[in-house]
Amino acid sequence: MRASRIFPIAAVAVLSAVLGAGPALADDDAVAVLTTGSLGGANVAVGDVLNAAVKAGTTADFNNSSGGTTGVKCSESAFTATVTANPDAPGVATESTTAHTFATCTANILGVTRVNSVTVDNLPFGTTVDSAGVVTVSGTATAPIQTTLSLGTILGSVTCVYQATNGSITGNTDNTDNSIKFVSQPFTKSSGPITCPASGFFTATYAPVQDTTVDGAPAVFTN
């Protein structure tokens, strides 16, 4: 229990005057938007690298329609991001997404016999995470969020290129499993033959998000 002391009124007045005359003191215990280990845990440092793979038992999907089941599914996917700002909560943390990979993919698209590769182009992407848990990944006019699918068909391989319809994709964090979830984020075909679907909708859950710069790679929480 913290000890309690009663100061004489004059002493309190002098102490207040001294504190008031000095510079404002920084709150070293302020909780940042991103912390590790728990809500209100250790603040994630600028420059730390965050990683996450697709949640166990789930796939990263590019479906032909929102909420549909026809398209490309990848059982392996992961992203890497570097923290560039992590202000006090409530606020908006920023990151640079430097890698986003997909592997072990299959397709159930008519005419497609295999998935050769799924590649994310134009990295890095600017990324923000706010205290409400909203994650926004954004491209630019010259470097849009773009995914290239190489698909095998009975007539040979085709290349399908898709760009984020709105210039960005949005997901949400969840502190119960330290995840980021994207649901039916729209992409529009920018090039490719008729075999390539006209649009794609990206759905994936990545968990747990971990700070791999810190020993033990603790999970990341949003405050």
Residue frames as a rotation matrix with the C-alpha (Angstrom) as fourth column:
MET 1
0.584 0.812 0.000 0.00
0.812 -0.584 0.000 0.00
0.000 0.000 -1.000 0.00
ARG 2
-0.123 -0.627 0.769 1.37
0.551 -0.688 -0.473 3.44
0.826 0.365 0.430 -0.92
ALA 3
-0.408 -0.109 -0.906 2.27
0.888 -0.279 -0.366 5.58
-0.213 -0.954 0.210 2.12
SER 4
0.399 0.608 0.687 0.25
0.662 -0.709 0.242 8.79
0.634 0.358 -0.685 2.53
ARG 5
-0.530 -0.593 -0.606 1.77
0.839 -0.469 -0.275 12.05
-0.121 -0.655 0.746 3.82
ILE 6
0.674 0.735 0.078 0.12
0.736 -0.677 0.016 15.36
0.064 0.047 -0.997 4.69
PHE 7
-0.454 -0.837 0.305 2.15
0.817 -0.527 -0.232 18.43
0.355 0.144 0.924 3.73
PRO 8
-0.257 0.321 -0.912 1.61
0.514 -0.754 -0.410 21.80
-0.819 -0.574 0.029 5.35
ILE 9
0.723 0.651 0.232 -0.29
0.548 -0.334 -0.767 24.17
-0.422 0.682 -0.598 3.09
ALA 10
0.635 -0.543 -0.549 2.73
-0.548 -0.818 0.175 26.47
-0.544 0.190 -0.817 2.69
ALA 11
-0.392 -0.831 0.395 4.95
-0.291 0.520 0.803 23.57
-0.873 0.200 -0.446 1.64
VAL 12
0.025 0.499 0.866 2.39
0.746 0.568 -0.349 22.42
-0.666 0.655 -0.358 -0.91
ALA 13
0.901 0.338 -0.271 2.23
0.123 -0.799 -0.589 25.94
-0.415 0.497 -0.762 -2.35
VAL 14
0.190 -0.920 -0.343 6.01
-0.717 -0.369 0.591 26.11
-0.671 0.133 -0.730 -2.67
LEU 15
-0.477 -0.358 0.803 6.17
0.139 0.871 0.471 22.66
-0.868 0.336 -0.366 -4.29
SER 16
0.435 0.731 0.526 3.42
0.703 0.089 -0.705 23.61
-0.562 0.677 -0.475 -6.75
ALA 17
0.823 -0.160 -0.545 5.25
-0.329 -0.917 -0.227 26.81
-0.463 0.366 -0.807 -7.70
VAL 18
-0.209 -0.976 0.062 8.49
-0.575 0.173 0.799 24.92
-0.791 0.131 -0.598 -8.30
LEU 19
-0.376 0.131 0.917 6.80
0.524 0.847 0.094 22.27
-0.764 0.516 -0.387 -10.46
GLY 20
0.678 0.728 0.102 4.85
0.522 -0.379 -0.764 24.89
-0.517 0.571 -0.637 -12.36
ALA 21
0.571 -0.523 -0.633 8.01
-0.551 -0.816 0.177 26.82
-0.609 0.248 -0.754 -13.18
GLY 22
-0.442 -0.813 0.379 9.78
-0.282 0.526 0.802 23.82
-0.852 0.248 -0.461 -14.67
PRO 23
-0.643 0.168 -0.747 9.30
-0.750 0.058 0.659 22.26
0.154 0.984 0.089 -18.13
ALA 24
0.477 0.872 0.107 6.42
-0.878 0.479 0.013 19.85
-0.039 -0.100 0.994 -18.70
LEU 25
-0.444 -0.644 0.623 7.43
-0.646 0.712 0.275 16.31
-0.621 -0.280 -0.732 -17.82
ALA 26
-0.356 0.271 -0.895 7.00
-0.773 0.452 0.444 13.55
0.525 0.850 0.048 -20.40
ASP 27
0.423 0.565 0.708 4.82
-0.826 0.563 0.045 10.62
-0.373 -0.604 0.704 -19.43
ASP 28
-0.550 -0.773 -0.316 7.23
-0.835 0.520 0.182 7.74
0.024 0.364 -0.931 -19.77
ASP 29
-0.778 0.292 0.556 4.46
0.002 0.886 -0.463 5.31
-0.628 -0.359 -0.690 -18.87
ALA 30
-0.037 0.803 -0.595 2.11
-0.827 -0.359 -0.432 6.34
-0.560 0.476 0.678 -21.69
VAL 31
-0.092 0.116 0.989 0.65
0.256 0.963 -0.089 3.38
-0.962 0.245 -0.118 -23.57
ALA 32
-0.725 -0.240 -0.645 1.22
-0.526 -0.411 0.744 3.42
-0.444 0.879 0.172 -27.33
VAL 33
0.219 0.830 -0.513 -1.15
-0.974 0.157 -0.161 2.21
-0.053 0.535 0.843 -30.04
LEU 34
0.572 -0.108 -0.813 0.89
-0.241 0.926 -0.292 -0.99
0.784 0.363 0.503 -30.46
THR 35
0.142 -0.527 0.838 2.17
-0.983 0.021 0.180 -2.94
-0.113 -0.850 -0.515 -27.47
THR 36
-0.216 -0.268 -0.939 3.57
-0.435 0.887 -0.153 -6.42
0.874 0.375 -0.308 -26.95
GLY 37
-0.925 -0.247 -0.288 2.63
0.070 0.634 -0.770 -9.14
0.373 -0.733 -0.569 -24.51
SER 38
-0.326 0.854 -0.406 -0.67
0.913 0.172 -0.370 -7.63
-0.246 -0.491 -0.835 -23.42
LEU 39
0.471 0.524 0.710 -2.96
0.563 -0.798 0.215 -4.65
0.679 0.298 -0.671 -23.67
GLY 40
0.904 -0.157 0.396 -1.02
-0.357 -0.787 0.503 -1.80
0.233 -0.597 -0.768 -22.13
GLY 41
0.743 -0.669 0.026 2.16
0.584 0.667 0.463 -3.87
-0.327 -0.329 0.886 -22.29
ALA 42
-0.187 -0.914 -0.361 5.58
0.403 -0.407 0.820 -2.84
-0.896 0.007 0.444 -23.54
ASN 43
0.593 0.404 -0.697 5.38
-0.365 -0.636 -0.680 -0.28
-0.718 0.657 -0.230 -26.33
VAL 44
0.572 -0.384 0.725 6.50
0.768 0.562 -0.308 -1.47
-0.289 0.732 0.617 -29.75
ALA 45
-0.015 -0.692 -0.722 9.58
0.173 -0.713 0.679 0.50
-0.985 -0.115 0.130 -30.77
VAL 46
0.785 0.154 -0.599 9.93
-0.500 -0.412 -0.762 2.36
-0.365 0.898 -0.246 -34.04
GLY 47
-0.119 -0.839 -0.530 12.00
-0.981 0.181 -0.066 0.18
0.151 0.512 -0.845 -36.34
ASP 48
-0.450 0.010 0.893 10.68
-0.411 0.885 -0.217 -3.10
-0.793 -0.465 -0.395 -34.95
VAL 49
-0.724 0.150 -0.673 9.73
-0.610 0.317 0.727 -5.73
0.322 0.937 -0.138 -37.50
LEU 50
-0.144 0.783 0.606 6.30
-0.678 0.368 -0.637 -7.38
-0.721 -0.502 0.477 -37.29
ASN 51
-0.833 -0.109 -0.542 5.48
-0.485 0.615 0.622 -10.71
0.265 0.781 -0.565 -38.91
ALA 52
-0.153 0.771 0.619 2.40
-0.586 0.433 -0.685 -12.88
-0.795 -0.468 0.386 -39.23
ALA 53
-0.988 -0.057 -0.146 1.36
-0.149 0.629 0.763 -15.93
0.048 0.776 -0.630 -41.22
VAL 54
-0.227 0.961 -0.156 -2.11
-0.602 -0.013 0.798 -16.96
0.766 0.275 0.582 -42.26
LYS 55
-0.081 0.253 0.964 -3.97
-0.980 0.157 -0.124 -18.32
-0.182 -0.955 0.235 -39.22
ALA 56
-0.925 -0.335 0.178 -3.62
-0.322 0.941 0.098 -22.07
-0.200 0.034 -0.979 -38.71
GLY 57
-0.533 0.729 0.429 -6.42
0.556 0.685 -0.471 -24.00
-0.637 -0.012 -0.771 -40.37
THR 58
0.556 0.714 -0.426 -7.37
0.126 -0.579 -0.806 -21.15
-0.822 0.394 -0.412 -42.71
THR 59
-0.097 -0.554 0.827 -6.38
0.968 0.141 0.208 -20.04
-0.232 0.820 0.523 -46.21
ALA 60
-0.426 -0.049 -0.903 -5.73
-0.106 -0.989 0.104 -16.74
-0.899 0.140 0.416 -47.97
ASP 61
-0.084 0.573 0.815 -8.33
0.796 0.530 -0.291 -16.52
-0.599 0.625 -0.501 -50.74
PHE 62
-0.797 0.030 -0.603 -8.80
-0.375 -0.808 0.455 -14.58
-0.474 0.589 0.655 -53.96
ASN 63
-0.345 0.766 0.543 -12.43
0.574 0.630 -0.524 -15.31
-0.743 0.131 -0.656 -54.82
ASN 64
-0.754 0.069 0.653 -14.22
0.613 -0.282 0.738 -14.33
0.235 0.957 0.171 -58.01
SER 65
0.047 0.819 0.572 -17.10
0.118 -0.574 0.811 -12.78
0.992 0.030 -0.123 -56.07
SER 66
-0.509 -0.191 0.840 -17.61
-0.715 -0.450 -0.535 -11.26
0.480 -0.873 0.092 -52.63
GLY 67
-0.051 0.453 0.890 -18.36
-0.865 0.426 -0.266 -14.09
-0.499 -0.783 0.370 -50.23
GLY 68
0.699 0.332 -0.634 -17.93
-0.667 0.624 -0.408 -16.66
0.260 0.708 0.657 -53.01
THR 69
0.536 -0.485 0.691 -15.94
-0.268 0.678 0.684 -19.89
-0.801 -0.552 0.233 -52.97
THR 70
0.759 -0.279 0.588 -14.65
0.644 0.451 -0.618 -19.99
-0.093 0.848 0.522 -56.56
GLY 71
0.849 -0.520 0.090 -11.13
-0.476 -0.828 -0.297 -18.69
0.229 0.209 -0.951 -57.08
VAL 72
0.072 -0.920 -0.384 -7.63
0.003 0.386 -0.923 -19.21
0.997 0.065 0.030 -55.74
LYS 73
0.950 0.183 0.254 -6.84
-0.257 -0.007 0.966 -20.44
0.179 -0.983 0.040 -52.24
CYS 74
0.052 -0.991 -0.120 -3.37
-0.254 0.103 -0.962 -20.40
0.966 0.081 -0.247 -50.63
SER 75
0.789 0.238 -0.566 -2.61
0.399 0.501 0.768 -22.41
0.467 -0.832 0.300 -47.52
GLU 76
-0.017 -0.832 -0.554 0.62
0.956 -0.176 0.236 -20.46
-0.294 -0.525 0.799 -46.99
SER 77
0.366 0.051 0.929 0.79
0.456 -0.881 -0.131 -16.67
0.812 0.471 -0.345 -46.78
ALA 78
0.219 -0.352 -0.910 2.72
0.936 -0.186 0.298 -14.21
-0.274 -0.917 0.289 -44.63
PHE 79
0.698 -0.047 0.715 3.54
0.294 -0.891 -0.346 -10.53
0.653 0.452 -0.607 -44.35
THR 80
-0.130 -0.768 -0.627 6.39
0.990 -0.134 -0.041 -8.46
-0.052 -0.626 0.778 -42.92
ALA 81
0.622 0.341 0.705 6.06
0.392 -0.915 0.096 -4.84
0.678 0.217 -0.703 -41.81
THR 82
-0.500 -0.807 -0.314 8.39
0.776 -0.258 -0.575 -2.34
0.383 -0.531 0.755 -40.15
VAL 83
0.495 0.682 -0.538 6.95
0.855 -0.493 0.161 0.09
-0.156 -0.540 -0.827 -37.59
THR 84
-0.298 -0.591 0.750 7.63
0.713 -0.660 -0.237 3.70
0.635 0.464 0.618 -38.60
ALA 85
-0.640 0.121 0.759 5.59
-0.493 -0.822 -0.285 5.49
0.589 -0.557 0.586 -35.90
ASN 86
-0.223 0.561 -0.797 3.84
0.639 0.702 0.314 4.33
0.736 -0.440 -0.515 -32.74
PRO 87
-0.548 0.013 0.836 2.26
-0.352 -0.910 -0.217 7.29
0.758 -0.414 0.504 -30.91
ASP 88
-0.932 0.271 0.239 0.39
-0.191 0.193 -0.962 7.27
-0.307 -0.943 -0.128 -27.62
ALA 89
-0.586 0.810 0.023 -3.06
0.652 0.454 0.607 5.72
0.481 0.371 -0.794 -27.69
PRO 90
0.479 0.521 0.706 -5.57
0.513 0.487 -0.707 6.68
-0.712 0.701 -0.034 -28.83
GLY 91
0.052 -0.527 -0.848 -3.81
-0.606 -0.692 0.393 7.41
-0.794 0.493 -0.355 -32.09
VAL 92
0.965 0.210 -0.154 -2.64
-0.239 0.483 -0.842 6.02
-0.103 0.850 0.517 -35.40
ALA 93
0.123 -0.940 0.318 0.49
-0.120 0.304 0.945 3.89
-0.985 -0.154 -0.076 -35.77
THR 94
0.703 0.048 -0.710 2.20
-0.702 -0.115 -0.703 3.66
-0.115 0.992 -0.047 -39.15
GLU 95
0.204 -0.616 0.761 4.11
0.018 0.779 0.626 0.83
-0.979 -0.114 0.170 -40.77
SER 96
-0.027 -0.241 -0.970 5.81
-0.987 -0.147 0.065 -0.02
-0.158 0.959 -0.234 -44.03
THR 97
0.659 0.293 0.693 4.69
-0.213 0.956 -0.202 -3.39
-0.722 -0.014 0.692 -45.37
THR 98
-0.043 -0.858 -0.512 7.83
-0.881 -0.209 0.425 -4.72
-0.472 0.469 -0.746 -47.03
ALA 99
-0.915 -0.244 -0.322 6.82
-0.374 0.815 0.443 -8.29
0.154 0.526 -0.837 -47.90
HIS 100
0.040 0.928 0.370 3.63
-0.766 0.267 -0.585 -10.22
-0.641 -0.260 0.722 -48.58
THR 101
-0.762 -0.490 -0.422 3.96
-0.646 0.609 0.460 -13.77
0.031 0.624 -0.781 -49.86
PHE 102
0.429 0.874 0.227 1.68
-0.817 0.483 -0.317 -16.61
-0.387 -0.050 0.921 -51.00
ALA 103
-0.656 -0.621 -0.429 2.46
-0.735 0.655 0.176 -20.28
0.171 0.431 -0.886 -51.59
THR 104
-0.943 0.290 0.162 0.85
0.254 0.943 -0.213 -23.73
-0.215 -0.160 -0.963 -51.85
CYS 105
-0.446 0.780 -0.439 -2.07
-0.635 -0.621 -0.459 -22.38
-0.631 0.074 0.772 -53.84
THR 106
-0.734 0.335 0.591 -4.87
0.571 0.775 0.270 -24.19
-0.368 0.536 -0.760 -55.65
ALA 107
-0.746 0.517 -0.420 -7.68
-0.613 -0.779 0.129 -23.01
-0.261 0.354 0.898 -57.95
ASN 108
-0.484 0.664 0.570 -11.20
0.554 0.736 -0.388 -24.16
-0.678 0.128 -0.724 -58.78
ILE 109
-0.075 0.355 -0.932 -11.67
-0.549 -0.795 -0.259 -21.73
-0.832 0.493 0.255 -61.67
LEU 110
0.745 0.431 0.509 -13.11
0.167 0.618 -0.768 -23.21
-0.646 0.658 0.388 -64.86
GLY 111
0.915 -0.396 0.076 -10.27
0.061 -0.050 -0.997 -23.92
0.398 0.917 -0.022 -67.29
VAL 112
0.253 -0.852 0.459 -7.49
-0.883 -0.397 -0.251 -23.52
0.397 -0.342 -0.852 -64.70
THR 113
0.637 -0.062 -0.769 -5.46
0.058 0.998 -0.033 -26.63
0.769 -0.024 0.639 -63.94
ARG 114
0.186 -0.631 -0.754 -2.90
0.971 0.235 0.042 -25.24
0.151 -0.740 0.656 -61.50
VAL 115
1.000 -0.016 0.014 -1.57
-0.019 -0.976 0.217 -22.10
0.010 -0.217 -0.976 -59.80
ASN 116
0.388 -0.921 0.040 2.02
0.583 0.211 -0.785 -21.39
0.714 0.328 0.619 -60.78
SER 117
-0.664 -0.618 -0.421 2.52
0.728 -0.408 -0.551 -18.40
0.169 -0.672 0.721 -58.49
VAL 118
0.669 0.732 0.133 0.86
0.650 -0.662 0.373 -15.52
0.361 -0.163 -0.918 -56.68
THR 119
-0.402 -0.910 -0.105 3.05
0.898 -0.369 -0.240 -12.41
0.180 -0.191 0.965 -56.42
VAL 120
0.688 0.529 -0.496 2.41
0.631 -0.775 0.048 -9.08
-0.359 -0.346 -0.867 -54.71
ASP 121
0.014 -0.656 0.755 3.91
0.879 -0.352 -0.322 -6.23
0.477 0.668 0.572 -56.74
ASN 122
0.146 -0.004 0.989 5.02
0.155 -0.988 -0.027 -2.67
0.977 0.157 -0.144 -55.95
LEU 123
0.768 0.022 -0.640 6.06
0.637 0.071 0.767 -3.21
0.062 -0.997 0.041 -52.35
PRO 124
-0.831 0.268 -0.488 6.53
0.552 0.277 -0.787 -1.55
-0.076 -0.923 -0.378 -49.91
PHE 125
-0.061 0.888 0.457 3.06
0.467 -0.379 0.799 -0.25
0.882 0.262 -0.391 -49.04
GLY 126
-0.773 -0.092 0.628 2.16
-0.424 -0.662 -0.618 2.37
0.472 -0.744 0.472 -46.46
THR 127
-0.175 0.679 -0.713 0.10
0.510 0.682 0.524 0.89
0.842 -0.272 -0.466 -43.64
THR 128
-0.547 0.055 0.835 -1.78
-0.619 -0.699 -0.360 2.45
0.564 -0.713 0.417 -40.73
VAL 129
-0.322 0.470 -0.822 -3.28
0.657 0.736 0.164 0.91
0.682 -0.488 -0.546 -37.59
ASP 130
-0.309 0.240 0.920 -5.58
-0.475 -0.877 0.069 3.02
0.824 -0.416 0.385 -35.42
SER 131
-0.866 -0.103 0.489 -6.70
-0.499 0.217 -0.839 2.50
-0.020 -0.971 -0.240 -31.85
ALA 132
0.174 0.976 0.127 -10.07
-0.890 0.211 -0.404 1.21
-0.421 -0.043 0.906 -33.08
GLY 133
-0.088 -0.309 0.947 -8.19
-0.031 0.951 0.307 -1.67
-0.996 -0.002 -0.093 -34.72
VAL 134
0.904 0.426 0.030 -8.68
0.038 -0.009 -0.999 -0.53
-0.426 0.905 -0.024 -38.32
VAL 135
-0.169 -0.968 0.185 -5.77
0.256 0.138 0.957 -1.49
-0.952 0.209 0.224 -40.58
THR 136
0.883 0.416 -0.217 -5.41
-0.072 -0.337 -0.939 0.29
-0.464 0.844 -0.268 -43.92
VAL 137
-0.155 -0.908 0.389 -2.84
0.497 0.269 0.825 -0.74
-0.854 0.321 0.410 -46.53
SER 138
0.758 0.479 -0.443 -2.41
-0.018 -0.663 -0.749 1.83
-0.652 0.576 -0.494 -49.29
GLY 139
0.014 -0.712 0.702 -0.64
0.957 0.213 0.197 2.04
-0.290 0.669 0.685 -52.61
THR 140
-0.275 -0.109 -0.955 0.03
-0.056 -0.990 0.129 5.10
-0.960 0.089 0.266 -54.75
ALA 141
0.682 0.554 -0.478 -0.92
-0.453 -0.193 -0.870 6.20
-0.574 0.810 0.119 -58.24
THR 142
0.257 -0.681 -0.686 2.45
-0.913 0.062 -0.404 5.05
0.317 0.729 -0.606 -59.56
ALA 143
-0.802 -0.503 -0.321 2.78
-0.354 0.834 -0.424 2.00
0.481 -0.227 -0.847 -57.30
PRO 144
0.113 0.957 0.267 -0.73
-0.900 -0.015 0.436 0.61
0.421 -0.290 0.860 -56.70
ILE 145
-0.251 -0.046 0.967 -1.51
-0.614 0.780 -0.122 -2.43
-0.749 -0.624 -0.224 -54.60
GLN 146
0.289 0.246 -0.925 -1.20
-0.941 0.251 -0.228 -5.10
0.176 0.936 0.304 -57.25
THR 147
-0.017 -0.230 0.973 -1.25
-0.433 0.879 0.200 -8.89
-0.901 -0.418 -0.114 -57.31
THR 148
-0.096 -0.111 -0.989 -0.12
-0.984 0.159 0.078 -11.02
0.148 0.981 -0.125 -60.25
LEU 149
0.294 0.263 0.919 -1.46
-0.426 0.897 -0.121 -14.56
-0.856 -0.355 0.376 -60.62
SER 150
-0.492 -0.416 -0.765 0.22
-0.866 0.320 0.384 -17.01
0.085 0.852 -0.517 -62.97
LEU 151
0.171 0.706 0.687 -2.29
-0.611 0.623 -0.488 -19.74
-0.773 -0.337 0.538 -63.74
GLY 152
-0.889 -0.455 0.041 -1.84
-0.285 0.621 0.730 -22.94
-0.358 0.638 -0.682 -65.69
THR 153
0.251 0.961 -0.118 -4.50
-0.729 0.108 -0.676 -24.00
-0.637 0.255 0.727 -68.21
ILE 154
0.448 -0.033 0.893 -4.82
0.346 0.928 -0.139 -26.82
-0.824 0.372 0.428 -70.71
LEU 155
0.858 -0.113 0.501 -3.57
0.459 -0.267 -0.847 -24.35
0.230 0.957 -0.177 -73.34
GLY 156
-0.180 -0.970 0.163 -0.61
0.630 -0.241 -0.738 -23.11
0.756 -0.030 0.654 -71.31
SER 157
-0.344 -0.043 -0.938 0.02
0.896 -0.314 -0.314 -20.50
-0.281 -0.948 0.147 -68.64
VAL 158
0.244 0.439 0.865 -1.79
0.561 -0.791 0.244 -17.17
0.791 0.426 -0.439 -68.40
THR 159
-0.771 -0.513 -0.376 -0.94
0.618 -0.464 -0.634 -14.08
0.151 -0.722 0.675 -66.37
CYS 160
0.322 0.923 0.211 -3.71
0.680 -0.380 0.627 -12.25
0.659 -0.058 -0.750 -64.51
VAL 161
-0.790 -0.613 -0.012 -2.96
0.484 -0.611 -0.626 -8.86
0.377 -0.500 0.780 -62.93
TYR 162
0.340 0.934 -0.105 -5.27
0.751 -0.203 0.629 -7.28
0.566 -0.293 -0.771 -60.35
GLN 163
-0.753 -0.517 0.407 -5.19
0.189 -0.762 -0.619 -3.93
0.630 -0.390 0.672 -58.57
ALA 164
-0.636 0.511 -0.578 -6.99
0.672 0.001 -0.740 -2.85
-0.378 -0.859 -0.344 -55.41
THR 165
-0.023 0.740 0.672 -10.25
0.929 -0.232 0.288 -1.32
0.369 0.631 -0.682 -56.62
ASN 166
0.894 0.448 0.009 -10.23
0.397 -0.802 0.446 1.53
0.207 -0.395 -0.895 -54.11
GLY 167
0.384 -0.836 0.392 -6.47
-0.297 -0.514 -0.804 2.05
0.874 0.192 -0.446 -54.04
SER 168
-0.567 -0.525 0.634 -6.24
-0.777 0.087 -0.623 0.44
0.272 -0.847 -0.458 -50.62
ILE 169
-0.040 0.564 -0.824 -7.44
0.158 0.818 0.553 -2.55
0.987 -0.108 -0.122 -48.62
THR 170
-0.193 0.098 0.976 -8.83
-0.847 -0.519 -0.115 -2.47
0.496 -0.849 0.183 -45.09
GLY 171
-0.144 0.127 -0.981 -8.76
0.305 0.949 0.078 -5.02
0.942 -0.288 -0.175 -42.29
ASN 172
0.557 0.367 0.745 -9.32
-0.595 -0.449 0.667 -5.20
0.579 -0.815 -0.031 -38.55
THR 173
-0.628 -0.767 -0.132 -7.17
-0.375 0.447 -0.812 -6.32
0.682 -0.461 -0.568 -35.64
ASP 174
0.645 0.758 -0.096 -8.49
-0.293 0.361 0.886 -8.60
0.706 -0.543 0.454 -32.91
ASN 175
-0.140 -0.763 0.631 -6.70
-0.902 -0.164 -0.398 -8.78
0.407 -0.625 -0.666 -29.56
THR 176
0.630 0.418 0.654 -8.25
-0.681 0.703 0.206 -12.14
-0.373 -0.575 0.728 -28.67
ASP 177
0.742 -0.414 0.528 -5.96
0.485 0.874 0.003 -13.93
-0.463 0.254 0.849 -31.11
ASN 178
0.020 -0.776 -0.630 -3.65
-0.070 -0.630 0.774 -11.03
-0.997 0.029 -0.067 -32.11
SER 179
-0.185 0.022 0.982 -4.93
0.853 0.500 0.150 -11.23
-0.488 0.866 -0.112 -35.65
ILE 180
-0.553 0.195 -0.810 -5.51
-0.495 -0.859 0.131 -9.00
-0.670 0.474 0.571 -38.65
LYS 181
-0.291 0.568 0.770 -8.51
0.599 0.736 -0.317 -10.00
-0.746 0.368 -0.554 -40.73
PHE 182
-0.765 0.104 -0.635 -9.30
-0.531 -0.661 0.530 -8.90
-0.365 0.743 0.561 -44.28
VAL 183
-0.294 0.757 0.584 -12.74
0.400 0.652 -0.644 -9.74
-0.868 0.044 -0.494 -45.68
SER 184
0.302 0.517 0.801 -13.69
0.905 0.109 -0.411 -9.56
-0.300 0.849 -0.435 -49.38
GLN 185
0.053 -0.378 -0.924 -11.39
-0.022 -0.926 0.377 -6.67
-0.998 0.000 -0.058 -50.23
PRO 186
0.809 0.504 0.303 -12.11
0.239 0.189 -0.952 -5.84
-0.537 0.843 0.032 -53.90
PHE 187
-0.413 -0.889 -0.198 -9.58
-0.051 -0.194 0.980 -6.04
-0.909 0.415 0.035 -56.73
THR 188
0.727 0.616 -0.302 -10.17
-0.292 -0.120 -0.949 -5.31
-0.621 0.778 0.093 -60.41
LYS 189
0.326 -0.610 0.722 -8.42
0.770 0.615 0.172 -7.04
-0.549 0.499 0.670 -63.29
SER 190
0.371 -0.279 -0.886 -6.02
-0.365 -0.921 0.137 -4.66
-0.854 0.273 -0.443 -64.99
SER 191
-0.090 -0.350 -0.932 -4.70
-0.992 0.111 0.054 -7.15
0.084 0.930 -0.357 -67.55
GLY 192
-0.717 -0.185 0.672 -5.09
-0.291 0.955 -0.048 -10.77
-0.633 -0.230 -0.739 -68.57
PRO 193
-0.872 0.377 -0.312 -7.08
-0.204 0.300 0.932 -12.96
0.445 0.876 -0.185 -71.00
ILE 194
-0.010 0.992 0.129 -10.70
-0.727 -0.096 0.680 -13.99
0.686 -0.087 0.722 -70.61
THR 195
0.055 -0.043 -0.998 -9.59
0.395 0.919 -0.018 -17.01
0.917 -0.393 0.068 -68.55
CYS 196
-0.879 -0.407 -0.247 -8.78
0.398 -0.342 -0.851 -14.56
0.262 -0.847 0.463 -65.75
PRO 197
0.065 0.935 -0.348 -11.84
0.997 -0.075 -0.015 -13.59
-0.040 -0.346 -0.937 -63.69
ALA 198
0.224 0.105 0.969 -12.87
0.482 -0.876 -0.016 -9.94
0.847 0.471 -0.247 -64.12
SER 199
0.276 -0.108 0.955 -12.46
-0.694 -0.710 0.121 -9.22
0.665 -0.696 -0.271 -60.43
GLY 200
-0.200 -0.370 -0.907 -11.08
0.419 0.805 -0.420 -10.71
0.886 -0.465 -0.006 -57.24
PHE 201
0.586 0.415 0.696 -11.97
-0.482 -0.511 0.711 -10.42
0.651 -0.752 -0.099 -53.57
PHE 202
-0.344 -0.883 -0.319 -9.22
-0.107 0.374 -0.921 -10.94
0.933 -0.283 -0.223 -51.01
THR 203
0.721 0.535 0.441 -10.03
-0.540 0.034 0.841 -12.63
0.435 -0.844 0.314 -47.70
ALA 204
0.035 -0.731 -0.681 -7.46
0.322 0.654 -0.685 -13.76
0.946 -0.196 0.259 -45.12
THR 205
0.942 0.133 0.308 -6.78
-0.250 -0.334 0.909 -13.82
0.224 -0.933 -0.281 -41.39
TYR 206
0.074 -0.982 -0.176 -3.18
0.026 0.178 -0.984 -13.46
0.997 0.068 0.039 -40.20
ALA 207
0.658 0.176 0.732 -2.42
-0.702 -0.208 0.681 -14.56
0.272 -0.962 -0.013 -36.64
PRO 208
0.657 0.218 -0.722 -0.66
0.623 -0.696 0.357 -14.09
-0.425 -0.684 -0.593 -34.41
VAL 209
0.679 -0.495 0.543 1.05
0.058 -0.701 -0.711 -10.83
0.732 0.514 -0.447 -35.34
GLN 210
0.709 -0.506 -0.491 4.41
0.679 0.302 0.669 -10.92
-0.190 -0.808 0.558 -33.58
ASP 211
0.833 -0.552 -0.039 7.22
-0.553 -0.830 -0.076 -8.45
0.010 0.085 -0.996 -32.92
THR 212
0.867 -0.484 -0.119 10.18
0.444 0.859 -0.253 -10.47
0.225 0.167 0.960 -34.17
THR 213
0.174 -0.822 0.542 12.69
-0.166 -0.567 -0.807 -7.80
0.971 0.050 -0.235 -33.16
VAL 214
0.151 -0.021 0.988 12.01
-0.971 -0.190 0.144 -8.53
0.185 -0.982 -0.049 -29.48
ASP 215
-0.850 -0.521 -0.083 13.35
-0.482 0.831 -0.280 -11.68
0.215 -0.197 -0.957 -27.83
GLY 216
-0.754 0.565 0.334 10.70
0.210 0.690 -0.693 -14.39
-0.622 -0.453 -0.639 -27.83
ALA 217
-0.911 0.382 0.154 8.71
0.051 -0.266 0.963 -12.65
0.409 0.885 0.223 -30.61
PRO 218
-0.712 0.675 -0.192 5.80
0.308 0.054 -0.950 -11.57
-0.631 -0.736 -0.246 -28.35
ALA 219
-0.164 0.779 0.606 2.34
0.982 0.074 0.172 -11.04
0.089 0.623 -0.777 -29.78
VAL 220
-0.967 -0.159 0.201 1.25
0.176 -0.982 0.068 -7.52
0.186 0.101 0.977 -30.73
PHE 221
-0.164 0.927 -0.338 -1.83
0.934 0.036 -0.355 -5.84
-0.317 -0.374 -0.871 -29.23
THR 222
-0.478 0.130 0.869 -3.75
0.439 -0.822 0.364 -2.77
0.761 0.555 0.336 -30.39
ASN 223
-0.505 0.231 -0.832 -4.62
0.803 -0.227 -0.550 -0.18
-0.316 -0.946 -0.071 -27.73
